[in-house]
Amino acid sequence: MRLPDYYDQIPSLRLFDPLAAMLGAARDGLLEYHYADAVKLAGHSCPTVAGAWLLTRRALARLYPDSLPLRGGMRVELRDAQAAGTTGVVGNVMGLITGAAGEGGFKGLGGRLGRANLLNYGVQLPAEVRFTRLDTGASASLSYHPERVPPDPSLPGLMQRLLAGDADDAARQTFAHLWQERVRRILLEHADDPAVVESLD
């Protein structure tokens, strides 16, 4: 599998998962996620997947400034409905990293370590998403603004050609390069840009 080289430059996210520790799924319960994991889940790399990654990264840093984030220990609420736009994709990536799941998620063992109903959509919020620690109630409300990292002006025209089926190999390669270049800029040049990932609390 060949992935873009810049994926290796994106800092990974490490969490402690008590369920993984209890069941021996990971040594000491430590799980490490890479941006490539989110790409594999979604099947593509785009500004939406990048945004979900950065929103989760920022929330984990704010909620767990002095310790490893607790996977399965937070609620994730999204303002938009799951079927609206790319919200479902965003929720999937956030659920992968945090362990939060919808009603079909893991129900727990003996009333503990459940992940079901921790990922909710259509919640009235002033921000795009809110992450809340279950143990302390501390929360982080965030919104994402990919429009502040605009694409190359030639991308829309190239996309139309691809979708119409009249793009040659050179056009396809140019489109893919320019598409990933925007994603790279979001993830590496604007990862800590408050204009792109905005905190609302």
Backbone torsions as a table, in degrees:
resi	resn	phi	psi	omega
1	MET	NA	125.1	-179.4
2	ARG	-107.4	120.3	-179.4
3	LEU	-115.9	156.5	177.4
4	PRO	-55.8	140.4	-176.6
5	ASP	-60.2	-30.2	-173.8
6	TYR	-68.6	-17.8	177.5
7	TYR	-55.8	-35.7	-177.6
8	ASP	-68.3	-16.5	-179.2
9	GLN	-89.5	-8.3	-177.3
10	ILE	-85.5	121.6	-179.2
11	PRO	-57.8	138.7	178.4
12	SER	-78.5	169.7	179.0
13	LEU	-118.0	123.6	-179.4
14	ARG	-110.2	134.6	179.8
15	LEU	-136.1	159.1	171.7
16	PHE	-103.4	126.9	-179.4
17	ASP	-116.8	107.3	-177.5
18	PRO	-64.6	-28.1	177.4
19	LEU	-68.9	-43.2	176.9
20	ALA	-62.1	-37.3	178.3
21	ALA	-67.2	-45.6	-177.6
22	MET	-62.2	-41.0	-175.9
23	LEU	-91.2	1.0	178.8
24	GLY	71.0	23.3	-178.5
25	ALA	-75.5	-24.7	179.2
26	ALA	-148.0	137.1	-179.1
27	ARG	-57.4	125.4	-179.4
28	ASP	61.8	11.2	178.2
29	GLY	73.2	12.7	-178.2
30	LEU	-87.4	126.5	177.7
31	LEU	-120.9	137.0	-180.0
32	GLU	-123.6	125.9	-179.5
33	TYR	-110.8	139.5	177.2
34	HIS	-114.2	156.2	179.2
35	TYR	-54.6	-34.4	178.7
36	ALA	-59.4	-29.4	177.4
37	ASP	-65.6	-40.7	177.2
38	ALA	-66.2	-37.6	178.2
39	VAL	-64.5	-43.0	178.9
40	LYS	-64.0	-38.8	178.2
41	LEU	-62.8	-48.4	-176.6
42	ALA	-79.0	-26.5	-176.0
43	GLY	85.6	4.8	179.2
44	HIS	-164.2	164.5	176.0
45	SER	-118.8	122.7	-175.5
46	CYS	-151.7	173.6	178.2
47	PRO	-58.3	-29.9	178.8
48	THR	-67.8	-49.2	179.0
49	VAL	-63.1	-41.6	177.0
50	ALA	-60.4	-41.8	179.6
51	GLY	-64.8	-41.9	178.0
52	ALA	-61.4	-40.3	177.9
53	TRP	-63.0	-47.9	-176.8
54	LEU	-69.0	-38.1	177.1
55	LEU	-61.7	-43.3	179.7
56	THR	-67.3	-43.1	178.6
57	ARG	-57.6	-47.3	-179.1
58	ARG	-64.4	-42.1	-179.9
59	ALA	-63.4	-43.7	179.7
60	LEU	-62.7	-40.4	179.4
61	ALA	-64.3	-38.2	-179.0
62	ARG	-75.3	-39.2	-175.6
63	LEU	-81.7	-25.5	-178.9
64	TYR	-129.3	66.0	-174.8
65	PRO	-69.0	-23.9	-173.7
66	ASP	-123.2	12.0	-178.6
67	SER	-153.8	167.1	175.7
68	LEU	-67.0	137.3	175.1
69	PRO	-59.8	146.3	-179.4
70	LEU	-95.9	106.4	179.0
71	ARG	-69.6	130.9	-174.6
72	GLY	87.1	1.7	-176.5
73	GLY	-108.8	19.2	-179.7
74	MET	-144.8	152.8	175.5
75	ARG	-99.0	140.8	177.8
76	VAL	-120.7	122.3	-179.1
77	GLU	-121.7	131.3	178.2
78	LEU	-113.5	141.7	-175.5
79	ARG	-69.0	-40.2	-174.8
80	ASP	-88.4	159.9	177.3
81	ALA	-66.0	152.2	-177.0
82	GLN	-58.4	-35.3	-177.2
83	ALA	-86.4	-1.6	-177.4
84	ALA	-82.6	121.4	175.6
85	GLY	53.0	-126.5	-178.8
86	THR	-103.5	16.6	-175.4
87	THR	-59.6	-39.2	179.5
88	GLY	-62.0	-37.6	177.6
89	VAL	-64.6	-45.1	179.0
90	VAL	-58.7	-47.3	-179.6
91	GLY	-62.3	-38.3	179.1
92	ASN	-61.5	-44.0	-179.9
93	VAL	-66.1	-43.6	179.4
94	MET	-63.7	-38.5	178.5
95	GLY	-66.5	-38.5	177.4
96	LEU	-55.9	-48.0	-173.9
97	ILE	-76.8	-45.9	-173.7
98	THR	-86.0	-18.9	-175.0
99	GLY	86.7	-9.7	179.5
100	ALA	-64.3	136.4	-178.0
101	ALA	-136.8	162.8	176.6
102	GLY	-78.6	-160.3	-174.6
103	GLU	-65.0	-19.5	178.8
104	GLY	-88.2	4.9	-177.6
105	GLY	-75.4	177.3	-178.5
106	PHE	-59.7	130.6	-174.0
107	LYS	-85.4	-13.6	178.0
108	GLY	106.3	174.8	178.8
109	LEU	-125.0	117.8	-179.7
110	GLY	58.5	33.2	179.4
111	GLY	80.3	7.7	-179.4
112	ARG	-124.1	158.2	171.8
113	LEU	66.5	20.1	177.4
114	GLY	-72.6	152.8	178.4
115	ARG	-122.2	-9.5	-178.3
116	ALA	-65.2	145.2	176.3
117	ASN	64.0	23.6	173.5
118	LEU	-99.9	-6.7	178.0
119	LEU	-118.2	113.3	-173.3
120	ASN	-127.3	143.4	-179.5
121	TYR	-116.5	161.0	176.7
122	GLY	68.4	32.5	-179.7
123	VAL	-92.8	135.3	179.7
124	GLN	-70.4	112.3	-175.9
125	LEU	-139.2	152.4	173.5
126	PRO	-80.8	-11.1	-178.4
127	ALA	-121.9	175.3	179.3
128	GLU	-70.5	-36.2	-176.7
129	VAL	-150.0	150.8	174.9
130	ARG	-132.8	128.8	174.8
131	PHE	-105.4	133.0	-178.2
132	THR	-132.7	127.4	174.3
133	ARG	-69.8	133.9	-179.8
134	LEU	-75.6	-27.0	-176.1
135	ASP	-82.2	-37.7	-175.7
136	THR	-110.7	-18.5	-175.9
137	GLY	81.8	-2.1	177.8
138	ALA	-64.3	142.9	-176.9
139	SER	-135.8	161.2	175.6
140	ALA	-135.5	120.5	179.4
141	SER	-106.9	127.3	-170.9
142	LEU	-138.9	152.9	172.6
143	SER	-134.2	155.2	-174.4
144	TYR	-120.3	136.4	-176.6
145	HIS	-128.4	76.3	-179.3
146	PRO	-65.5	-21.8	-179.5
147	GLU	-63.4	-17.1	178.7
148	ARG	-81.0	-2.6	170.5
149	VAL	-123.5	81.0	-171.2
150	PRO	-67.9	153.5	177.9
151	PRO	-77.4	167.9	172.2
152	ASP	-59.9	138.1	-176.9
153	PRO	-58.6	-22.4	-177.7
154	SER	-83.8	-9.4	-175.9
155	LEU	-61.2	-46.9	-178.7
156	PRO	-57.4	-42.6	179.6
157	GLY	-65.9	-40.4	177.7
158	LEU	-64.6	-39.7	178.7
159	MET	-63.2	-41.8	178.0
160	GLN	-59.7	-40.3	179.0
161	ARG	-65.9	-41.2	179.0
162	LEU	-63.9	-46.2	-177.5
163	LEU	-68.0	-28.4	178.0
164	ALA	-81.2	-10.9	178.1
165	GLY	80.5	16.4	-178.6
166	ASP	-115.4	24.7	177.7
167	ALA	-94.7	136.0	176.4
168	ASP	-84.8	179.1	-177.3
169	ASP	-59.7	-39.3	-179.3
170	ALA	-63.1	-42.3	179.7
171	ALA	-66.8	-39.5	178.9
172	ARG	-64.2	-42.7	179.7
173	GLN	-67.1	-39.0	178.3
174	THR	-64.3	-43.4	179.0
175	PHE	-60.0	-49.7	-177.9
176	ALA	-60.2	-41.8	179.6
177	HIS	-63.6	-47.8	-177.8
178	LEU	-67.0	-35.5	178.5
179	TRP	-63.2	-49.8	-179.2
180	GLN	-70.4	-26.5	176.9
181	GLU	-64.8	-37.9	176.3
182	ARG	-66.7	-43.1	178.2
183	VAL	-61.4	-41.6	177.9
184	ARG	-59.1	-45.7	-179.5
185	ARG	-61.5	-41.8	179.2
186	ILE	-60.8	-47.7	-172.5
187	LEU	-76.7	-30.7	-175.1
188	LEU	-107.6	-39.7	-177.5
189	GLU	-91.0	-20.7	-176.3
190	HIS	-125.1	17.7	-178.2
191	ALA	-58.7	-34.8	-178.6
192	ASP	-111.5	19.4	-179.0
193	ASP	-81.6	113.8	-178.7
194	PRO	-66.2	-15.5	176.3
195	ALA	-78.7	-20.9	179.9
196	VAL	-96.8	-47.6	173.3
197	VAL	-111.9	104.1	-170.9
198	GLU	-100.5	130.5	175.5
199	SER	-91.6	133.2	-176.9
200	LEU	-116.5	21.5	173.2
201	ASP	-149.0	NA	NA
